Amino acid sequence: MLPKDFSPEAYEHLLTEKISGFASFFDDLGAPSPTLVTSPTDSFRMRAEFRVWHEDDDLDFVMFDREAPKVPVPIKQFPIASKAIQATLAPLRATLQANPELRRKLFQVEFLSTQTGEVLVTLIYHRPLDELWETEARDLAEQLNISLIGRSRGQKITLAQDWVEESLAINDQRYRYKQPEQAFIQPNAFVNERMIEWAMAQVGCQDSDLLELYCGIGNFTIPLATLFRRVLATEVSKVATRAAIDNLALNEVDNVEFARLSAEEMTLALAGTRSFRRLAALEHPLEDYDLRTVFVDPPRAGLDSGTLSLVSGFDEILYISCNPLTLIDNLKTLTETHVIEALAFFDQFPYTPHLECGVHLKRRAEVKI
């Protein structure tokens, strides 16, 4: 729901308090003073989702407080969402409420938007969807100038397309991204742009190759590819991998290969302990890559022990984390062989305890591979 601490006038104070909870742990690991990337104080979130609450003739978009998980809180305004989502909320709710076919057993609504104003809405139902629903939904999409998807168990109806195209400004260059429904998308586009710029500044131009784990739709992959000879990127999600391949074409990038493997599977492949048929399609076999730098952006759980061991074998490590606690735990291992060259805090999630971090590590001179 809307963060309890939503107070644009107190943004700087709240951010300072948030960072203070983690700063000493990074100090203990020998990290330098961090770079701090702040967020816009409102209209920063490019995606949102709400439950749909029906009561007599009323229909509301609601969220639930963790302290009172059974009490729905109607969302009339959502100022942390992008301007495009905010502009869609009220007319969408009113239209759904007035249309018996579209509101019947509607359970959830999800929004995905872009900085250029595109909005994709997914309506999720507890009933099968038929031709009558599709007819009414097409009228709704045309009326609100949005893309629309209907979902129910085992069913997906895409009226036009199931993705939006985002445009990110990175170091005065534009990068285009196909962002599909149900793929992971960085939620704060402005901060995401600065994160990519920071990552690029850490590595500079290299005459070697990059391994990227957890690459998603190619958010970091495509800009970083301009700095390396080749990039080998892995992602387990089929939806994200397909989008990543499309995004290479959108940006005319030709030095990246994607392998649909988990980080754990790539660890086994690089160690030579297991072969994977999914690697057979690579234009360049693994042994042709000169992999000296690794980039990781893992889920909140951080790196598992096997992947942590793999990453430790690289000269340079770029680590983006959405969970400072698991990052700090991983860094206790990584700093045995590497030194922290740079640290950054990215406020992807203003007014919440969540903090995105970036760490650049280099192998210690006295440590031999």
N, C-alpha and C positions, 0 to 999 in steps of 0.2 A: 504494500500500500504506500501512499505518500509518506516519505520518511517523517518521523515525529520531529526531527530536528530541522525540518525544512525552514531555513531562515537565511535568505540571501544576504541580509545585512550582517550576519554573523559567520559568513562562509569561511573567511580566513582564520578566525578563531577556532572554529570546529575542525578545520583541516590540521591546524597546528596541534590540537589535542589528539587527533587520530594518529598523527605521525609520532608523537611523543611516546605512544605506547609500544612502538617497535624500535625506535632509533637506537637505544642502548644495546640491543642485541646485535645490530649491524656494526656498531662501534667495537664490540667485543671481538668481532671477526676481522677487524682491521680494515673495514670499509672506509673509503674517503667520504668527504662531505657530499651529500646527495644533491643531484639535480632535482628540482621540484617542478612538475608540470601541473598547473591548476586547470580547472574546468570552468566553462561558463556556469553561472549560478542558477540558470533555469534553461528549459527547452533543450536539454542535452541528451536525453535518452531516445535512441532511435527505434527501440522496440518496447512493447508492453503487452501484458496479457491480463485479462480480467475474467472472473467468474460472472455468470449471468444469473441474476436473482429474480424470480417471478413471485409476485404476491398480488392476487386478484388481477386487476387490470394494469398493474404497474410492472415495469421491467427496468431493472437497474444493472449497471456494471458495478461490481463490488470487489473488494479485497477483504482479507481477514487479518486481524492483529494476532500475532503469536500469543499474546497474553490473554486473548479471548477468541480462540480459533473457531468458535461456532457462531459468532456474532458478525453478520455481514456489514461492511462499511460502504455505503454508496459512494461512488466516485463521480462527482459532478464536474470537477476540474482536476487536471493532472499536470501542473506546471513544469514538472521535471521532464515530461515527454516532449518530443520534437514539436515544432509548431504545426507540422503537417498532421501529426496524430491528434494534437489538441483541437485542430480545426475540424477533424472528422468525428470526434467523440459524440458531441451533442446531436448532430443531425443523424448519425448512425443509430444512436439509441432511440431517437424519436421515430425513425422510420421502422425499425424493428418492432417497437411497441405497437405501432399502428397496423402492422401486417401480420395477421394470424398465421399465415403459412411460414413466414420467416422466423417467427418467434417461438413456434411450437417445439417444445423440448430442446430449445437452444440452451447449451450448457456453458460454453466458454467462447470468448472472442479474443483473438490475438492480432497484434498490429506489428508490421515491419515497415519502416519508412527510410527515406534518404534525405540528404541535405538539399537535394533539388526538388523536394516536395512530393515524390512518389509515395504512395501508400498501398500496401498489400494487407488485406484483412482476411483472416481465416475464421469462419464460423463453425463451431464444433457442436454436434447434436447427439442426443440420445435416441435417435430414430433414423431409419433409412431415408435417404433423400431421393426424390423422384423428379419427373419432368416439370410438374407444377412448381416445385421449389426452384428448379433451375430457371424457369421463366421469370419468377418474381425476383430472384437473385440477380439476374442480368439487368433488370430494370433498376435495382438498387445500385449496382456497380456503375451504371451509366449516369444515374442521378447524382451520385457523390463523386464521380470521376476517380474511382479507385479500382484496383485489381481485387478479385474476390475468389476465395476458395471455400468450398463446403466439405466438411468432414463428418463422418460417423464411423462406427466400428466397421473396419474392412472396406471403407468407401472413401474416395476422394474425387471431388468434382472441381476441376480447374476451369474457370470460365474464360480466361484469356491466357495468363501465364502465372506460374507459381514462384516468381522471383521478381526482385527489383534490381535496378542497376544504380549502384552508388558511384560517385566520383570523388576521389580523395586527392587533395593537394599536398604533395610531398616534395619538399625542396623545389618549389616553383614549377613542378611538373605534375600533370594530371594523370592519375591511374584510374582505370574503370574496373568495376567489380560486379559480376553477377552474384547477387546474394539470394540464395533460395530460402523458401520457407522451410523451417525445421533443420536448418544448418546453423552452426554456431556463428554468430556475427558479433564483432566487438560493439558493445552497446552505446559507447560515447564516441561519436565520429570525430569530434574535434580533438579529443585526447588521443584517439587512435592515430591520427595524422602525426601528432608530436612523438608518439611512441615509435613509429616507423622511422621518423627522422633521427631520433636518438640512436636507434639500433644501427642505422646506416653510418652515422658519425663514428660509432665505436670501431667498426672494422675497416673503413676506408676501402680503397681498391686493392684487391688481392690477385695474385697470380696462381691461386690454388682453387680448390672446390669447397663447397659448403654442403654439409648435411643438415637438413632441417627435420625435426620430429614434431608431430602434432601440427601439421601445416594448415589444416582447415581448408578454406577456399582460396588460399594463396595470399592472404592479407599481407604478411611480411615477405613471403617468397618472391613475389614479382618485383618489388623495388630492390630487394637485396640481390636479386639476380644480376642487376646492372653492375655489381661490384665484384663478382666472382667469374671465374672461367666457366664453371658449370655448377648447377645446384641439383642435388638429389633430395627430394622431399617426400615424406611419408605421412599418410593419413589413413585411418581405418574406416571412416564413414564413406559409404558409396556416394551419397548426395553431395558431400563436400568435395570429394575427389572429382566428380564430374564437373562441378562448378569451377574447381581449380584449373582443370584442363581448358574449359571455356574461357577462363580469365587470362590464360596465357595467350590465346588467340586474340582476345579483345585488346591486349596491350602489346601484341606483336613481339612476344618474348619467345626465344627459341633455344635457350640454353638450360632449360629446366626439365627434369624427368620426375614423374610422380610414381610412387610405389604404394599400392593400397595395402599397407602393412601397419600393424600397431608398433609402438616404440619397442615393446618387448620382442616382437618378431624380428624387427630390424637388428636388434642387439644380437639375436641368435644368428642371423644371416651374416653380419659383419664378422662375427667370431668364427664363422665357418662350421658351426655345430649343427646347422640345419639349413637345407635349401628350400626355396619357395618357388612354386611355379609362376607366381605373380611377378617375380623378378625376371623371368625369362624374356618378357617383352621389352625390357630396357634396351635402348639403342646402344648404351655403353655398359658393359658388365661392371660389377662392383670393383673388380681389381683395376679397372681403368681410371677410377676416380682418385684424385689426390686430396683426400679429405683431411684438412687440418683445423677447420673451424666448424663448430656445431651450434645450432640455434634451437632452443627448446621453449615451448610455451605450453606446459602441461596443464591438465585439469587441477582442481583444488588439492587433490591428494599429493601432488608433487611427483617426483621421479621415484619409481620403484628401485630396489637395490641393484637389479641387473642393468637397468638403463643408467643409473647413477655411475656404475662401474664403467660402462661404455663411454659416457660423457667425460669421465675423468681422463680418458686416454687422448683427448684432443688438446692441441696447443692453445686454442682460444675457445671460450664458451660464452655464448650470449644466452641469458636465461631471463625470460619474461614470466612473471608469476602473478596469479590472482589471489594468492594466499601467503602472506608474509611468514606465517608460522611454519608451514611446510617448506617454504624456501629457506628459512633460517636453518631448519633441520638438515636439509640437503647441503647447505653451504658449510656446515660443520665438517662434512666429509670432503667436499670439493676444495676447501681451503687447506687441506693437508697437502695437496699437490699444486694448487693454483693460488694466485693472489688476486684479490678484488681490485680491479683497475678503475671501475666506475660503478656508481650506484645511482638509481633514479627512482623517484616516487611519482606515479601517475594517478591523479585523482579521477579515475573512471566512474566512481560511485559516490558523488558528493552526498553529504548528510547521512552517511551510513558508516559502519565500522570497517567496511571493505576497502582495501588499498591494493592497487596494482603496482608491482615493483619490477625494475629492470636491473640486472647485474651483468657486468662484463668482467670475465676472469681470464687471466693468462697463466700459462704454466710457469711455476717457479724455476729459476735458472738452474738450481741445484738438483732438480728432479729429472731423472732420465726415464724415457719410455721403456 
